Amino acid sequence: MLILGRREGDSILIDGGIRIVVVSCDRGGVRIGIEAPSDVKILRGEIAQQVAQENQRAAGTPVAGDWLATLGGPVVAVAPSTPATPAPAPASEAQS
């Protein structure tokens, strides 16, 4: 990890057309601006972690009704669907 000291208005250039500018500094933290090509994804680290955790949780949920139980709703068992087959015609209709 590269650690640099910067002041308001100072910037850092990264290969690929990415520019990071220190917008303001105060006791509450540092505000930065990022200029990058539109095809570059920029995510806050904590948001990227939350998305990854949610994706793992969603992929690990085998039963579709589990989300309802988590919310406190009634759990309903869902039987696998079978293709509908037409009923055979009664013998009296088949002869006409």
RABEL-V494208 format. One record per backbone hydrogen bond with DSSP energy under -1.0 kcal/mol. NH is the residue of the N-H (numbers start at 1). CO is the residue of the C=O. E is the energy in kcal/mol with one decimal. If there is no record, write none. Layout:
# RABEL-V494208
NH,CO,E  NH,CO,E
This chain:
# RABEL-V494208
9,22,-3.3  10,7,-2.5  12,20,-2.7  14,18,-3.4  18,14,-1.9  19,35,-2.9  20,12,-3.0  21,33,-2.9  22,10,-2.7  23,31,-2.5  24,31,-1.5  26,29,-2.3  29,26,-1.5  31,24,-2.8  33,21,-2.9  35,19,-3.2  40,37,-1.8  48,44,-2.3  49,45,-1.9  50,46,-2.0  51,47,-2.4  52,48,-2.1  53,49,-2.5  54,50,-2.5  55,51,-2.4  56,52,-2.1  57,53,-2.5  58,54,-2.7  59,55,-2.1  60,56,-1.4  61,58,-1.0  66,63,-1.4  69,65,-1.4  70,66,-2.1  71,67,-1.4  73,68,-2.7  94,90,-1.8  95,91,-1.1
